[in-house]
Amino acid sequence: MVRPVEVAVETDADRIADVHMAAFGTNALLRAQFPTPDVRTQLRNCIATKAAADIRDPNIAVLVVRDQDKIFSFAKWSLPVSTSEPYMEAPWLWPEGTNFEVLGEWTEKMEEAQQKALGERPSYRLTFIGTDPQCERRGAASALIEWGLDRCRKSNVPAYLESTLMAVPLYERLGFKTMYKVSIILGRSVTYEEACCLFEG
C-alpha cells in the first residue's frame, strides 16, 4: 500500500541515498562530476550524510513516499529564509576523486541562474526529487511537488527548481515556467543542459 507524503526521519537517510543513486546514477552530469565507480560509491555515502543533516535542519523539509515500509520516492524542499536571517545550510562533503572543475563550473552557472530568476526573494526551492526507477508513474513525484506548491500558494511565495529536460513537462503541467536553460560541455564536446523553472502561484 502506497502511503501519503511523510516527513523523513534520520533513519531514512540511507534509503534516500539509495533512491537518489538509483534515480540519477546514470545521469551524464553526475558521472562527469564523480567519474569512477569508486567515487560514486563514496558519493552515495556522502548523500546519506547530507540527507541526515538536512532532516535535522528546521529550514529544510525532507519528504518521502513509502510502499509498505520502503521508501521509493523522496524530495527536499528548502524553506523560505530571509537574507537578513543568520542561516547556514550544512555543506556537502564531497568524496575524494570528485571532478571539482566540472562541479564548480556547474554550481556557478546554477547560482547565477537562480539569482536572475529570484533575486533576493525568499522562496521554496525544490533542491532534489527522485523516484526509484522501478516504482515510477505512481503519482509520488506529483504529490511531493504539490506539498511545496500548496505552501507557496498559501504564503504567496514563489518556488524554484532546476530540472533535467526530460522532467520539465511534469513541472510545467504543475504550473512552473521555464525561465532559463543552463548548459555545460562535458568531455568530448557533449553538451549537457538543464532548465531553471519558477512557480508563482
C-alpha positions in Angstrom: 0.0 0.0 0.0 1.4 3.4 -1.0 1.3 5.9 1.8 0.8 9.6 1.6 3.7 12.1 1.8 5.6 11.8 5.1 8.3 13.9 6.7 11.5 11.8 6.8 13.3 10.8 9.9 17.0 10.4 10.3 17.0 6.7 9.9 15.6 7.2 6.4 18.9 8.8 5.2 20.5 5.6 3.9 17.4 4.6 1.8 17.1 8.2 0.5 20.7 7.9 -0.7 19.9 4.5 -2.4 16.9 6.0 -4.2 19.0 9.1 -5.2 21.7 6.9 -6.9 19.1 4.6 -8.5 17.4 7.7 -10.0 20.5 9.7 -11.0 23.4 7.2 -11.1 23.4 7.2 -14.9 23.0 11.0 -15.3 25.7 12.4 -17.6 26.5 15.3 -15.3 26.7 13.2 -12.2 29.1 10.8 -14.0 31.3 13.7 -15.1 31.4 15.2 -11.6 32.0 11.8 -10.0 33.9 9.9 -12.7 34.6 6.4 -11.4 32.6 3.6 -9.7 34.6 4.0 -6.6 33.9 7.8 -6.4 30.2 7.1 -7.0 30.2 4.5 -4.2 31.7 7.2 -1.9 29.2 9.7 -3.2 26.3 7.5 -2.1 27.7 7.7 1.5 28.0 11.5 1.2 24.4 11.7 0.1 23.3 9.7 3.1 25.3 12.0 5.4 23.8 15.1 3.8 20.3 13.7 3.9 20.7 13.1 7.7 21.9 16.7 8.2 19.1 18.1 6.1 16.5 16.1 8.1 17.8 17.7 11.3 17.6 21.2 9.7 14.4 23.0 10.5 14.8 25.1 7.3 14.6 22.0 5.1 11.7 19.7 4.6 12.8 16.2 3.6 9.8 14.2 2.4 9.3 10.6 1.5 6.7 8.3 0.0 6.7 4.7 1.0 5.2 1.5 -0.3 4.5 -0.6 2.8 7.6 0.4 4.8 10.0 1.0 1.9 10.8 4.5 0.6 10.6 4.7 -3.1 10.4 8.4 -3.7 11.8 11.5 -1.9 12.1 15.2 -2.1 14.0 18.0 -0.4 12.3 21.4 -0.1 14.4 24.3 1.2 12.0 26.6 3.0 11.9 30.4 2.6 14.6 32.2 4.6 15.1 35.9 4.5 18.5 37.1 3.6 18.5 39.0 6.9 18.3 35.8 8.9 21.5 34.2 10.0 21.4 30.7 8.5 24.0 28.4 7.1 23.0 25.1 5.5 25.1 22.1 6.2 27.8 21.8 3.5 28.2 18.9 1.1 31.3 16.8 1.9 32.4 15.6 -1.5 34.3 12.3 -1.9 38.0 12.1 -2.9 38.2 11.9 -6.7 35.4 14.4 -7.4 36.0 16.4 -10.5 35.8 19.8 -8.9 36.4 21.6 -12.2 33.1 20.4 -13.6 31.3 20.6 -10.2 32.5 24.2 -9.7 31.6 25.4 -13.2 28.1 23.9 -12.9 27.5 25.2 -9.4 28.5 28.7 -10.5 26.2 28.6 -13.6 23.2 27.4 -11.5 23.8 30.1 -8.8 23.8 32.8 -11.5 20.6 31.4 -13.0 18.9 31.3 -9.6 19.9 34.8 -8.8 18.5 36.1 -12.1 15.2 34.2 -11.5 14.7 35.1 -7.9 16.9 38.0 -6.9 16.8 38.2 -3.1 13.2 37.0 -2.8 12.6 34.2 -0.3 11.3 31.1 -1.9 10.6 27.4 -1.6 13.4 25.6 -3.5 13.0 22.0 -4.6 16.6 21.0 -4.4 16.2 17.3 -5.0 13.5 14.9 -6.0 13.9 11.3 -7.0 12.0 8.1 -7.5 13.2 4.6 -7.7 13.0 3.8 -11.5 11.2 0.5 -10.6 8.4 2.5 -9.0 7.8 5.3 -11.4 4.3 6.6 -12.6 2.6 6.1 -9.3 2.0 9.8 -8.6 4.6 10.1 -5.9 6.6 12.9 -7.6 3.5 15.0 -8.2 2.5 14.6 -4.6 5.9 15.6 -3.3 5.9 18.7 -5.6 2.3 19.7 -4.6 3.4 19.6 -1.0 5.6 22.6 -1.7 3.2 24.4 -4.1 0.4 24.3 -1.6 2.6 26.2 0.8 3.6 28.6 -1.9 0.0 29.5 -2.7 -0.9 29.9 1.0 2.1 32.2 1.7 2.3 33.9 -1.7 5.9 32.9 -2.1 7.5 31.5 -5.3 9.0 28.1 -5.8 12.2 27.4 -7.8 13.9 24.3 -9.1 16.4 23.0 -11.6 15.4 20.1 -13.8 16.6 17.7 -16.3 15.0 18.4 -19.7 13.1 15.1 -19.5 11.3 16.2 -16.3 10.3 19.7 -17.5 6.9 18.7 -18.9 5.9 17.4 -15.4 6.8 20.7 -13.8 5.1 22.7 -16.5 1.9 20.7 -16.0 2.0 21.7 -12.3 2.4 25.4 -13.1 6.1 26.0 -13.3 7.5 28.1 -16.2 11.0 27.6 -17.7 13.0 30.7 -17.1 16.4 29.8 -18.3 18.3 26.8 -19.7 21.9 26.2 -18.5 24.4 24.1 -20.4 27.9 22.8 -19.9 30.3 20.9 -22.2 31.2 17.5 -20.8 34.2 15.5 -22.2 34.3 15.2 -26.0 32.2 18.2 -26.8 29.0 16.6 -25.3 26.6 19.4 -24.2 24.6 18.7 -21.1 21.6 21.0 -20.4 19.1 21.6 -17.6 16.2 24.0 -17.1 15.6 26.5 -14.3 11.9 26.7 -13.5 9.9 29.1 -11.5 6.4 28.8 -10.0 4.5 31.9 -8.9 1.1 30.9 -7.7 
